[in-house]
């Protein structure tokens, strides 16, 4: 489970981008992901790598939590894609943050991480979902 235990968490979603029998909505899945500290790496294959609407949906899922979406049009491209996921995971740093807002209201709270050294790129969570009662 993504909410149990301590330590860094990453989830790799491998998909063709098509929703055939979900039992939840995209918005509910995104909200659940926002309430964890897990980083999502989405890998779109086939239509998930070529159809703009599907690509945007995967981008939307990964963007808020500091993750990354990668695409492979053909299965032969997967080796390089998964190598990139491993590389990304091995170059992450964990920063802690404790909010002064103790309200347990389930709201989205934006967070911004910046570096003074502009030659590096920061990919970080855009915020977090506060716990709810």
N, CA, C and O of each residue as an XYZ file, in Angstrom:
532
protein
N       0.835     -1.178      0.000
C       0.000      0.000      0.000
C       0.882      1.244      0.000
O       1.907      1.264      0.681
N       0.518      2.254     -0.726
C       1.334      3.457     -0.858
C       1.321      4.344      0.370
O       2.158      5.241      0.474
N       0.416      4.135      1.296
C       0.318      5.023      2.453
C       0.896      4.409      3.719
O       0.896      5.068      4.758
N       1.386      3.177      3.678
C       1.889      2.514      4.874
C       3.402      2.547      4.923
O       4.066      2.561      3.886
N       3.949      2.559      6.136
C       5.389      2.484      6.326
C       6.078      3.800      6.036
O       5.437      4.804      5.725
N       7.407      3.776      6.145
C       8.187      4.979      5.902
C       9.145      4.745      4.746
O       9.344      3.611      4.310
N       9.734      5.818      4.258
C      10.683      5.717      3.156
C      10.102      6.233      1.856
O       8.924      6.578      1.763
N      10.950      6.273      0.875
C      10.572      6.794     -0.433
C       9.734      5.771     -1.193
O       9.970      4.566     -1.097
N       8.757      6.260     -1.946
C       7.884      5.374     -2.715
C       7.808      5.845     -4.161
O       7.741      7.042     -4.443
N       7.819      4.896     -5.047
C       7.617      5.197     -6.460
C       6.661      4.152     -7.021
O       6.700      2.980     -6.646
N       5.822      4.599     -7.911
C       4.869      3.729     -8.575
C       5.114      3.853    -10.071
O       5.147      4.960    -10.608
N       5.284      2.724    -10.742
C       5.465      2.730    -12.194
C       4.179      2.197    -12.814
O       3.784      1.053    -12.587
N       3.544      3.047    -13.594
C       2.303      2.701    -14.284
C       2.645      2.412    -15.740
O       3.178      3.268    -16.446
N       2.341      1.231    -16.168
C       2.588      0.813    -17.543
C       1.232      0.652    -18.213
O       0.425     -0.175    -17.788
N       0.969      1.444    -19.269
C      -0.371      1.455    -19.838
C      -0.369      1.765    -21.325
O       0.548      2.397    -21.848
N      -1.420      1.302    -21.990
C      -1.649      1.713    -23.372
C      -2.543      2.949    -23.396
O      -2.853      3.478    -24.464
N      -2.954      3.406    -22.214
C      -3.745      4.626    -22.096
C      -5.238      4.431    -22.247
O      -6.003      5.371    -22.033
N      -5.663      3.261    -22.602
C      -7.086      3.007    -22.793
C      -7.725      2.557    -21.490
O      -7.148      1.748    -20.763
N      -8.900      3.070    -21.191
C      -9.643      2.685    -19.999
C     -10.791      1.790    -20.424
O     -11.747      2.247    -21.051
N     -10.695      0.530    -20.086
C     -11.706     -0.421    -20.529
C     -12.671     -0.851    -19.424
O     -13.829     -1.159    -19.705
N     -12.210     -0.877    -18.176
C     -13.112     -1.368    -17.123
C     -12.750     -0.829    -15.742
O     -12.816     -1.561    -14.755
N     -12.373      0.433    -15.665
C     -12.023      1.012    -14.376
C     -13.218      1.038    -13.450
O     -14.367      1.157    -13.875
N     -12.909      0.922    -12.165
C     -13.954      1.006    -11.157
C     -13.865      2.329    -10.404
O     -14.538      2.524     -9.392
N     -13.036      3.228    -10.903
C     -12.902      4.560    -10.318
C     -12.721      5.563    -11.444
O     -12.487      5.188    -12.593
N     -12.830      6.824    -11.111
C     -12.653      7.863    -12.118
C     -11.206      8.325    -12.144
O     -10.448      8.090    -11.203
N     -10.839      8.977    -13.217
C      -9.502      9.550    -13.352
C      -9.254     10.551    -12.229
O      -8.183     10.552    -11.623
N     -10.239     11.401    -11.952
C     -10.106     12.420    -10.908
C      -9.903     11.779     -9.536
O      -9.095     12.264     -8.744
N     -10.614     10.714     -9.250
C     -10.471     10.035     -7.952
C      -9.100      9.384     -7.830
O      -8.491      9.416     -6.761
N      -8.615      8.798     -8.905
C      -7.277      8.189     -8.882
C      -6.210      9.260     -8.672
O      -5.261      9.054     -7.916
N      -6.365     10.389     -9.333
C      -5.406     11.485     -9.177
C      -5.426     12.009     -7.747
O      -4.371     12.252     -7.162
N      -6.603     12.182     -7.187
C      -6.711     12.674     -5.807
C      -6.087     11.690     -4.826
O      -5.420     12.106     -3.879
N      -6.289     10.406     -5.034
C      -5.695      9.395     -4.162
C      -4.168      9.451     -4.251
O      -3.479      9.362     -3.235
N      -3.657      9.596     -5.446
C      -2.209      9.695     -5.639
C      -1.659     10.945     -4.963
O      -0.572     10.916     -4.386
N      -2.406     12.036     -5.032
C      -1.977     13.289     -4.396
C      -1.934     13.180     -2.876
O      -1.213     13.936     -2.224
N      -2.692     12.254     -2.307
C      -2.728     12.108     -0.853
C      -1.645     11.160     -0.347
O      -1.579     10.884      0.851
N      -0.801     10.662     -1.237
C       0.337      9.841     -0.841
C       1.610     10.628     -1.111
O       1.576     11.695     -1.724
N       2.719     10.096     -0.653
C       3.989     10.739     -0.974
C       4.709      9.992     -2.100
O       5.910     10.176     -2.298
N       3.993      9.166     -2.820
C       4.582      8.384     -3.902
C       4.798      9.239     -5.146
O       4.027     10.152     -5.441
N       5.854      8.919     -5.855
C       6.142      9.544     -7.141
C       5.692      8.579     -8.230
O       6.037      7.397     -8.205
N       4.926      9.087     -9.178
C       4.416      8.246    -10.263
C       5.255      8.419    -11.513
O       5.505      9.535    -11.969
N       5.685      7.287    -12.058
C       6.323      7.244    -13.363
C       5.365      6.485    -14.264
O       5.078      5.312    -14.026
N       4.870      7.153    -15.299
C       3.931      6.528    -16.221
C       4.649      6.214    -17.523
O       5.376      7.046    -18.066
N       4.435      5.009    -18.010
C       5.014      4.582    -19.279
C       3.863      4.298    -20.227
O       3.094      3.360    -20.018
N       3.747      5.112    -21.269
C       2.703      4.939    -22.265
C       3.236      4.145    -23.445
O       4.261      4.503    -24.024
N       2.554      3.082    -23.799
C       2.955      2.224    -24.912
C       1.856      2.221    -25.964
O       0.676      2.310    -25.624
N       2.223      2.122    -27.222
C       1.236      2.051    -28.299
C       0.424      3.324    -28.383
O       0.975      4.417    -28.516
N      -0.921      3.176    -28.304
C      -1.797      4.346    -28.364
C      -1.508      5.324    -27.225
O      -1.676      6.532    -27.389
N      -1.072      4.809    -26.068
C      -0.725      5.660    -24.945
C       0.460      6.559    -25.241
O       0.702      7.531    -24.526
N       1.203      6.236    -26.299
C       2.364      7.036    -26.701
C       2.098      7.890    -27.926
O       2.929      8.723    -28.290
N       0.955      7.697    -28.569
C       0.712      8.412    -29.828
C      -0.542      9.283    -29.832
O      -0.603     10.259    -30.579
N      -1.535      8.957    -29.023
C      -2.786      9.718    -28.996
C      -2.637     10.871    -28.001
O      -2.423     10.646    -26.810
N      -2.751     12.099    -28.494
C      -2.483     13.282    -27.673
C      -3.328     13.347    -26.401
O      -2.816     13.715    -25.343
N      -4.597     12.999    -26.484
C      -5.462     13.043    -25.302
C      -4.965     12.084    -24.222
O      -4.960     12.424    -23.039
N      -4.551     10.892    -24.630
C      -4.036      9.913    -23.679
C      -2.696     10.365    -23.103
O      -2.436     10.183    -21.914
N      -1.857     10.949    -23.937
C      -0.564     11.459    -23.477
C      -0.754     12.567    -22.445
O      -0.049     12.612    -21.437
N      -1.711     13.462    -22.702
C      -1.985     14.552    -21.762
C      -2.509     14.009    -20.433
O      -2.163     14.531    -19.373
N      -3.331     12.981    -20.481
C      -3.872     12.394    -19.249
C      -2.746     11.808    -18.399
O      -2.726     11.989    -17.181
N      -1.814     11.108    -19.037
C      -0.677     10.558    -18.298
C       0.208     11.670    -17.747
O       0.703     11.575    -16.624
N       0.406     12.722    -18.534
C       1.196     13.864    -18.085
C       0.544     14.513    -16.865
O       1.230     14.893    -15.917
N      -0.760     14.634    -16.894
C      -1.499     15.238    -15.792
C      -1.343     14.423    -14.505
O      -1.214     14.992    -13.421
N      -1.354     13.113    -14.622
C      -1.196     12.252    -13.456
C       0.191     12.389    -12.828
O       0.313     12.387    -11.603
N       1.220     12.507    -13.637
C       2.589     12.510    -13.123
C       3.074     13.882    -12.698
O       3.919     13.989    -11.809
N       2.560     14.923    -13.308
C       3.091     16.267    -13.104
C       2.978     16.755    -11.663
O       3.939     17.300    -11.120
N       1.829     16.570    -11.045
C       1.595     17.123     -9.716
C       2.470     16.482     -8.643
O       2.766     17.123     -7.634
N       2.887     15.237     -8.836
C       3.656     14.577     -7.779
C       5.149     14.489     -8.075
O       5.867     13.743     -7.409
N       5.622     15.242     -9.065
C       7.051     15.270     -9.353
C       7.539     14.088    -10.161
O       8.744     13.865    -10.277
N       6.625     13.339    -10.712
C       6.987     12.161    -11.493
C       7.306     12.507    -12.933
O       7.587     13.656    -13.274
N       7.255     11.501    -13.751
C       7.654     11.653    -15.141
C       6.838     10.703    -16.003
O       6.563      9.570    -15.609
N       6.458     11.174    -17.175
C       5.788     10.299    -18.126
C       6.758     10.057    -19.277
O       7.396     10.984    -19.776
N       6.855      8.806    -19.685
C       7.732      8.403    -20.780
C       6.903      7.612    -21.786
O       5.906      6.986    -21.428
N       7.323      7.648    -23.038
C       6.538      6.999    -24.088
C       7.393      6.043    -24.904
O       8.576      6.283    -25.149
N       6.762      4.958    -25.316
C       7.390      3.980    -26.195
C       6.356      3.584    -27.233
O       5.350      2.952    -26.907
N       6.599      3.950    -28.468
C       5.636      3.607    -29.509
C       5.640      2.113    -29.805
O       4.617      1.541    -30.181
N       6.801      1.490    -29.632
C       6.934      0.050    -29.911
C       7.604     -0.627    -28.724
O       8.357      0.004    -27.983
N       7.326     -1.912    -28.550
C       7.865     -2.636    -27.402
C       9.396     -2.664    -27.395
O      10.003     -2.779    -26.331
N      10.024     -2.560    -28.566
C      11.492     -2.558    -28.618
C      12.086     -1.318    -27.951
O      13.273     -1.302    -27.622
N      11.272     -0.277    -27.748
C      11.732      0.958    -27.111
C      11.672      0.892    -25.583
O      12.153      1.800    -24.905
N      11.087     -0.174    -25.042
C      10.865     -0.241    -23.601
C      12.147     -0.334    -22.781
O      12.200      0.198    -21.672
N      13.159     -0.984    -23.289
C      14.411     -1.121    -22.542
C      14.970      0.263    -22.183
O      15.362      0.494    -21.039
N      15.008      1.164    -23.139
C      15.517      2.517    -22.893
C      14.597      3.286    -21.950
O      15.073      4.055    -21.114
N      13.298      3.088    -22.075
C      12.341      3.782    -21.219
C      12.519      3.349    -19.765
O      12.584      4.194    -18.872
N      12.597      2.056    -19.523
C      12.757      1.584    -18.150
C      14.139      1.914    -17.595
O      14.284      2.104    -16.388
N      15.144      1.985    -18.443
C      16.466      2.441    -17.996
C      16.385      3.885    -17.509
O      17.047      4.260    -16.541
N      15.585      4.677    -18.174
C      15.400      6.081    -17.754
C      14.705      6.158    -16.402
O      15.064      6.995    -15.573
N      13.715      5.297    -16.166
C      13.031      5.269    -14.871
C      14.034      4.926    -13.770
O      14.053      5.575    -12.725
N      14.860      3.917    -13.998
C      15.870      3.522    -13.019
C      16.852      4.671    -12.775
O      17.226      4.937    -11.633
N      17.263      5.344    -13.839
C      18.173      6.482    -13.704
C      17.533      7.593    -12.874
O      18.173      8.155    -11.985
N      16.281      7.907    -13.162
C      15.575      8.944    -12.416
C      15.489      8.592    -10.932
O      15.717      9.446    -10.075
N      15.166      7.359    -10.634
C      15.042      6.937     -9.241
C      16.378      6.999     -8.510
O      16.420      7.276     -7.311
N      17.454      6.746     -9.220
C      18.762      6.749     -8.566
C      19.341      8.149     -8.388
O      20.371      8.310     -7.733
N      18.693      9.166     -8.963
C      19.175     10.534     -8.838
C      18.199     11.438     -8.093
O      18.193     12.652     -8.298
N      17.390     10.861     -7.246
C      16.421     11.641     -6.494
C      16.967     12.002     -5.117
O      17.778     11.282     -4.535
N      16.499     13.127     -4.624
C      16.772     13.551     -3.262
C      15.442     13.681     -2.545
O      14.422     14.003     -3.155
N      15.463     13.430     -1.263
C      14.245     13.515     -0.472
C      14.316     14.753      0.407
O      15.218     14.883      1.235
N      13.367     15.658      0.226
C      13.267     16.864      1.042
C      12.051     16.742      1.938
O      10.998     16.269      1.509
N      12.196     17.168      3.176
C      11.078     17.124      4.101
C      10.439     18.495      4.238
O      11.099     19.522      4.078
N       9.173     18.496      4.529
C       8.428     19.741      4.689
C       7.337     19.499      5.719
O       6.609     18.511      5.632
N       7.219     20.388      6.689
C       6.140     20.290      7.666
C       5.325     21.572      7.610
O       5.841     22.660      7.866
N       4.083     21.441      7.283
C       3.202     22.593      7.128
C       2.834     23.185      8.487
O       2.706     22.469      9.481
N       2.668     24.492      8.507
C       2.160     25.158      9.706
C       0.631     25.117      9.737
O       0.022     25.413     10.765
N       0.019     24.755      8.625
C      -1.440     24.648      8.532
C      -1.847     23.254      9.015
O      -1.634     22.269      8.308
N      -2.416     23.167     10.185
C      -2.789     21.881     10.780
C      -4.225     21.461     10.464
O      -4.690     20.442     10.974
N      -4.932     22.225      9.634
C      -6.311     21.879      9.269
C      -6.338     20.567      8.503
O      -5.588     20.391      7.543
N      -7.184     19.661      8.916
C      -7.348     18.374      8.245
C      -8.578     18.475      7.342
O      -9.639     17.919      7.628
N      -8.392     19.210      6.235
C      -9.525     19.537      5.370
C      -9.472     18.903      3.985
O     -10.362     19.146      3.170
N      -8.465     18.106      3.702
C      -8.384     17.406      2.423
C      -8.118     18.291      1.224
O      -8.288     17.852      0.086
N      -7.702     19.533      1.454
C      -7.479     20.450      0.335
C      -6.094     20.253     -0.291
O      -5.176     19.723      0.334
N      -5.980     20.692     -1.529
C      -4.704     20.679     -2.242
C      -3.925     21.917     -1.810
O      -4.437     23.035     -1.845
N      -2.676     21.694     -1.403
C      -1.833     22.793     -0.941
C      -0.585     22.853     -1.809
O       0.226     21.927     -1.806
N      -0.434     23.933     -2.544
C       0.716     24.034     -3.448
C       2.031     24.214     -2.694
O       2.077     24.843     -1.637
N       3.091     23.652     -3.255
C       4.448     23.789     -2.732
C       5.355     24.062     -3.928
O       5.174     23.485     -5.000
N       6.332     24.948     -3.735
C       7.260     25.252     -4.815
C       8.686     25.006     -4.328
O       9.083     25.487     -3.266
N       9.443     24.258     -5.110
C      10.840     23.983     -4.804
C      11.677     24.685     -5.860
O      11.460     24.504     -7.058
N      12.638     25.491     -5.406
C      13.502     26.228     -6.327
C      14.959     25.996     -5.976
O      15.297     25.700     -4.830
N      15.809     26.133     -6.969
C      17.255     26.073     -6.761
C      17.858     27.388     -7.218
O      17.398     27.984     -8.192
N      18.877     27.835     -6.522
C      19.552     29.058     -6.943
C      20.479     28.781     -8.127
O      20.755     29.677     -8.924
N      20.955     27.549     -8.240
C      21.825     27.157     -9.352
C      20.934     26.811    -10.550
O      20.291     25.761    -10.566
N      20.898     27.678    -11.532
C      19.946     27.539    -12.640
C      20.340     26.484    -13.677
O      19.542     26.164    -14.557
N      21.538     25.948    -13.589
C      21.944     24.960    -14.601
C      21.341     23.579    -14.332
O      21.455     22.675    -15.159
N      20.701     23.423    -13.174
C      20.050     22.162    -12.847
C      18.546     22.313    -12.973
O      17.997     23.402    -12.800
N      17.904     21.230    -13.268
C      16.445     21.224    -13.390
C      15.853     20.516    -12.185
O      16.297     19.427    -11.821
N      14.866     21.123    -11.570
C      14.185     20.522    -10.427
C      12.836     19.987    -10.889
O      12.034     20.703    -11.490
N      12.609     18.726    -10.597
C      11.279     18.155    -10.803
C      10.809     17.745     -9.411
O      11.393     16.857     -8.790
N       9.781     18.377     -8.936
C       9.312     18.145     -7.576
C       7.789     18.150     -7.542
O       7.122     18.597     -8.475
N       7.272     17.644     -6.446
C       5.822     17.703     -6.258
C       5.371     19.143     -6.353
O       6.068     20.044     -5.885
N       4.236     19.371     -6.939
C       3.685     20.722     -7.033
C       2.871     21.069     -5.799
O       2.417     22.203     -5.642
N       2.691     20.105     -4.940
C       1.930     20.321     -3.726
C       1.588     18.994     -3.084
O       2.149     17.955     -3.432
N       0.664     19.039     -2.148
C       0.214     17.825     -1.483
C      -1.245     17.986     -1.074
O      -1.744     19.104     -0.938
N      -1.903     16.890     -0.885
C      -3.288     16.918     -0.422
C      -3.256     16.717      1.087
O      -2.734     15.717      1.580
N      -3.813     17.665      1.805
C      -3.848     17.599      3.263
C      -4.688     16.407      3.695
O      -5.631     16.022      3.002
N      -4.352     15.827      4.828
C      -5.202     14.746      5.334
C      -6.604     15.275      5.615
O      -6.784     16.458      5.903
N      -7.570     14.411      5.532
C      -8.941     14.817      5.868
C      -9.359     14.093      7.135
O      -8.747     13.107      7.546
N     -10.392     14.598      7.727
C     -10.863     14.036      9.027
C     -11.267     12.613      8.923
O     -11.678     12.013      9.916
